[in-house]
């Protein structure tokens, strides 16, 4: 897979003056159009960094692709306004589909008729170790740089065999998860061996993303909905929710 990113990593925050006259560090919003084989696919509003990872992760977790082997190139223009992903095959579009908003926390929108999506599949199984969850909870509790500066973004961590491989941030929890998944695709790390930890809520669409990514477990400091819990159980995804801090002796 070839990555041609002319935009690179832009500043994700700046200091601004609030209406009450106080200064605050605020996250930046960036809008970009994602194209697949030169056809408009998604409009994303995100923090202006890791755009190739966001595009690749979005395509996988929304069912447009099933593996990194389908991708020949991801190219980002110099202004970061357009991300082109070129596949080694044509997409099969549905005969009729309406425009759909794909995220409730940003202005992300599906721009074209969605492709014919493959059915969800049961995810691989993994025995979660308590110390892995403590590692993730401790990292989330410590916070990443953008969150510590602004208190206004979501985070996602990727853990494999007890070690955190990658962490990223975004104004949207869906975007953060997609960036983390996309980075694993670029690194060639098997998602079937990874655990994702999200700072955000866990409704059905987040669970569906984790299932399409093929991870065995999704951890969150927030709680799921009834429907997301049912979907996770149906496809074997382990949900560990409400983990905000590492366990202590007093908890045992």
N, C-alpha and C positions, 0 to 999 in steps of 0.2 A: 504494500500500500504506500502510495506517495502522498506526502503532505506538503502543500505549498501555501504557507501562511504569510502573506505580505503585511498583515495587520499586526500580528504579534500580540503581546500582552500589554494592554493599555491600563492606565490608572483606573482603579475600581472605586476610588473615593476621593473626596476633596473637602476642604473646610468651607463652610458656608455660614452666613448670618441668618439666624431664625427671626421670625416676626417680633419676638420679644427682645431682640437686640443681642441675644447671646450667640456665641459661636459654637458650632457643632460639626463634627466629622460625619458626613453623609455618604452613603453608597451611591454610585453612579448607575443610571440605567442606559442600556445600549440596545437598539433595535437592529435586527438583521433578518434578511430573508434567506431561507435555506432552500436550495434547488437540488433536485435529483435528476441527473441526466438532462440538465438544462431546463427542467420543468419546475415551476414554483411548487413547493411542498408545504413549508411551514414559515410562519413569521414568529420570531422569538424576541422577547424582551428579557434581557439578562444583564449580568455584570460583564463588562467588556474584556473578557479574558477567556482563554481555553475554548475558542469558538470551534476549532476542528473536533475537539472532544465532545462538545455539546451536540454538534451535528451527528456524529457517529453514534453517540449514545441515544439520541432521540430516535434515530432510524431503527435501532435495535429494539428499544423498549416500546416503540409504537408498532412494531411488527412489519416495518417496511423491508428490513433485512433480517437474516437469522444468524449471520456470522460475518466476521471481518473479511473472509475470503471473497465475499461478493463485491468488495469495494476496491476500485482501482486507484482512485485519487480523491483527495479532499483539498479544495483550493479556497482560500479566503482573500478577497480583494484588499487593496491597501487601506481603504477606509473602513473595512470591517462590516460593510453593509450587505454583502452578498457572500454566501458560502455555497460553493458548488461541490456536490458529491457525485462522482461518476462511478456507476456500477458496471460490472461485466455482463449485465443482462438487462433486458427491458422489464419495466414494471407492468404488472397486470392490474389495470384500474377497474374498480366497480363500475357497473353500468350506470348507476345513478347514486349520488351521494351529496349531501348538503355540507356547507361550510360548518366547521365545528370548532368551538373554543376548547382548547386542550388543558388549560390551567386556570384555576380560580384565583391565583395569587399574583399573576403577572398578566400581560396582555398577549400571551401566546395564542396563535391562531393557526389552524390548518388552512392553507391557502388553496389547495386544489383537491379534487376528488380523491379520497383515500384509496390506497391500493387494496387489492383483494388480500385481506389479512389471513395468515395461517391460524389454525386453532391453537389455543393455549395448550401447553404440555406440562405434565407433572415434572416438577423440578427435582434435581438430584438430592439425595439425602446426606446429611452430615450430623455428626454428634457434636453439639456445641459444648465447649468447655467453659465452666464458670469464670475462669481467669481471662478468657477471651472477652467475655462481656464486661468484666471489670476494666480491662485495657481500653475498650471502646468508650465506656462510660467516663473513665478518667480523662480521655482525650477530648471528649465532647464537653465535659465540665470545664476543662482548661480553656477551651475556645480557640478558634483560629484567628489570625491577625485582623481580618476585616470585621469579624464579629466583635472582637475586643475593642476595635476603634469606633464602630457604629452602633452596635447592638440592634442591627436592622437587617440581618441576612440569615440565610439558612446554610447548614453545613452537611457534608456527606463524607463518611470515612469508608475505606475499603480495607478489610482485614483478611489475611490469608495465613492459615496455620499459626495463629496467635500473634502475627506481626502486622501492624498497620502499613500498608503499601502506599496509600495515597489518601489525600484529604483535599477537599475543595469547598468553595463557598459560592453562593449566588443569591440574588434577591428572591428567587423562587426555589422551593424545595424540589420541584420536578426537574428544574434545570441543574441543580446541584447533583442530584442522583444521576442524571444523564451524563454530566461531565465526568463523574467518577467511573461510570460504565464505559464511556468512550475512551478514557485513559487506559483502562484495562485492555480494551480492544487494540489500542496502539502498542501496548507493551507485550501483547500476546499472552497475557495471563488468563488461564482458564477461569471463567466466571463461575463454573461449577464448583470451584474450590474456595470461593470468596463469600464473605459476609458483608452486607451493607448496613451502615448505621446512619439514619437520617435524623435531623433535628426537628423535622416537621411532622404534621399530623399524618395519619395513615388511613386515608379513605381508599375506596376501591381502585381509583386510578393509580395510586402509588403501589398497591399490591400487584396490580396487573403489570406495571412496569418491571417490578422485581421478578415476576414469573417469566415474562418475556426475556429478561436478561439471563435467566437460567441460574440464578443464585439460590442456594439452599435456604438462606435465612435473611430476614430483614429485621433489624433492631431499630427501635425509636425511643426517644425520651417521652413521646406523646402516646396517646391511646388510639386504637383502631375504632372503626365503626363496626356494627354488627355485620353488615354486608361484606366489608373487607376481611373480617375474620372468617366468614363462611367461604369466601373465595380462596383465601390462603389454605384453609383446610382441604378444600376440594382438590387443589393441585399440589399439596404437600409442602407448601412454603411455611417454614417456621417463623412465626411472628413473636418477637420478644419486645413488649411495649412497656412504657413507664419506667425504663431504666435511665435515671437521671444522674446517679452517682455510683461509684464503686461500692460494693458491699463492705461492711465493717464487721468486726466481731460482735457488735451489738445487734446486728441484723440476723445473726445466726443462732 
